[in-house]
Amino acid sequence: MPIDPSIIIICSIFLVSSICVAFAYSIYQYIKRLYYIKNFKEYISVLEYHMDKAYDIIHKDRILAFSLDAYRVPDEEYEAITQDFVRVVQKFIGPTLLKEFIQLYGNEDAFLFVVLDFFHRRYEEDEIRKSAMDNLTQEE
């Protein structure tokens, strides 16, 4: 039983269309990666702005009391505070920018690594705690 030529034509059109769509999508992905690279500074400045705001809120609400007494936050609280920081950052940037940043960094784990690294650096550079510690050592 011979194959109907219209089926061959339809299958060929479908195959060519699929290849064209796949090719167009790969070009789109390439152009988007180039866009992220060219505009990396702008993305980072937006992210840092929101992380600064989030850190200020978290610091004021959860860390400041420890800093004023020249103490470090206990480990179990520190973990909860870092999770709260990530949530505040995500709320500030919103779902659309969150998707953009995840695409910028490649995956969610890489994005979270950047956010947590920012928090850890800011926490370690806490000037209020350093100054309180200096005051305590000068009093002794």
CORLINNOR-V546625 format. One record per residue. N is the residue number from 1. RES is the residue in one letter. PSI is psi in degrees with one decimal (* if undefined). OMEGA is omega in whole degrees, -180 to 180 (none if undefined). D_LAST is the distance of its C-alpha to the last C-alpha in whole Angstrom. Layout:
# CORLINNOR-V546625
N;RES;PSI;OMEGA;D_LAST / N;RES;PSI;OMEGA;D_LAST
This chain:
# CORLINNOR-V546625
1;M;119.1;-177;101 / 2;P;153.1;179;100 / 3;I;136.4;-180;96 / 4;D;127.7;-179;97 / 5;P;-28.7;180;96 / 6;S;-32.9;178;94 / 7;I;-41.9;178;91 / 8;I;-43.1;-180;91 / 9;I;-44.4;-180;90 / 10;I;-43.9;179;88 / 11;C;-40.4;179;86 / 12;S;-43.8;178;86 / 13;I;-43.5;178;85 / 14;F;-43.6;-180;82 / 15;L;-46.3;179;81 / 16;V;-41.4;178;81 / 17;S;-43.4;179;79 / 18;S;-42.1;179;76 / 19;I;-42.3;179;76 / 20;C;-42.6;179;76 / 21;V;-44.4;179;73 / 22;A;-41.5;179;71 / 23;F;-44.6;179;71 / 24;A;-40.1;179;70 / 25;Y;-40.7;179;67 / 26;S;-36.9;176;66 / 27;I;-42.8;178;66 / 28;Y;-45.4;179;65 / 29;Q;-41.7;179;62 / 30;Y;-45.7;180;62 / 31;I;-38.9;179;62 / 32;K;-41.4;177;59 / 33;R;-42.0;177;57 / 34;L;-40.2;178;57 / 35;Y;-44.5;179;57 / 36;Y;-41.0;-179;53 / 37;I;-45.1;-179;53 / 38;K;-31.6;-176;54 / 39;N;21.9;-176;52 / 40;F;-43.7;-179;49 / 41;K;-41.1;180;46 / 42;E;-42.9;178;48 / 43;Y;-45.0;-178;47 / 44;I;-39.4;180;43 / 45;S;-38.2;177;43 / 46;V;-45.6;-180;44 / 47;L;-45.7;-180;42 / 48;E;-36.8;177;39 / 49;Y;-48.3;-179;39 / 50;H;-35.2;178;40 / 51;M;-37.6;176;37 / 52;D;-46.8;179;34 / 53;K;-44.8;-179;36 / 54;A;-41.7;180;35 / 55;Y;-41.6;179;32 / 56;D;-41.9;179;31 / 57;I;-49.6;-178;33 / 58;I;-41.6;-179;31 / 59;H;-47.0;-179;28 / 60;K;-42.7;-175;28 / 61;D;-33.0;-169;29 / 62;R;-21.7;-172;28 / 63;I;-29.7;-172;25 / 64;L;-43.2;-179;23 / 65;A;-40.8;177;21 / 66;F;-42.0;-178;20 / 67;S;-42.5;-180;19 / 68;L;-31.1;178;17 / 69;D;5.9;179;15 / 70;A;30.4;177;14 / 71;Y;155.3;171;16 / 72;R;153.0;178;20 / 73;V;134.8;176;23 / 74;P;148.1;-174;24 / 75;D;-44.3;-177;27 / 76;E;-34.6;176;30 / 77;E;-34.5;-179;29 / 78;Y;-41.8;179;28 / 79;E;-45.1;179;32 / 80;A;-38.7;180;33 / 81;I;-41.4;179;31 / 82;T;-38.8;178;33 / 83;Q;-39.9;177;36 / 84;D;-39.9;179;36 / 85;F;-46.1;180;35 / 86;V;-43.5;179;38 / 87;R;-41.2;180;40 / 88;V;-42.7;178;39 / 89;V;-46.1;-179;40 / 90;Q;-37.0;178;43 / 91;K;-39.6;179;44 / 92;F;-45.5;-175;43 / 93;I;-22.0;177;45 / 94;G;167.5;-174;48 / 95;P;-34.2;-178;51 / 96;T;-50.4;178;53 / 97;L;-32.5;177;50 / 98;L;-45.4;178;48 / 99;K;-41.3;179;52 / 100;E;-45.5;-179;52 / 101;F;-36.8;177;48 / 102;I;-40.3;176;49 / 103;Q;-38.7;179;52 / 104;L;-43.8;-178;50 / 105;Y;-7.4;175;48 / 106;G;-37.8;177;51 / 107;N;170.8;-175;50 / 108;E;-36.2;-180;47 / 109;D;-42.4;179;45 / 110;A;-41.0;178;44 / 111;F;-46.0;179;44 / 112;L;-35.6;177;41 / 113;F;-44.0;179;40 / 114;V;-44.4;-179;39 / 115;V;-45.3;-179;38 / 116;L;-35.3;177;35 / 117;D;-41.9;177;34 / 118;F;-47.2;-179;33 / 119;F;-47.1;-179;31 / 120;H;-42.7;179;29 / 121;R;-45.7;180;29 / 122;R;-39.2;180;28 / 123;Y;-43.0;-180;25 / 124;E;-26.7;-179;24 / 125;E;20.4;-176;23 / 126;D;105.1;-177;22 / 127;E;-33.2;-180;20 / 128;I;-46.0;179;19 / 129;R;-41.8;180;17 / 130;K;-42.9;-180;16 / 131;S;-38.3;177;14 / 132;A;-38.9;178;13 / 133;M;-41.4;177;11 / 134;D;-41.3;178;10 / 135;N;-39.5;179;9 / 136;L;-41.9;-180;7 / 137;T;-31.8;178;5 / 138;Q;-32.2;180;5 / 139;E;-29.8;-178;4 / 140;E;*;none;0
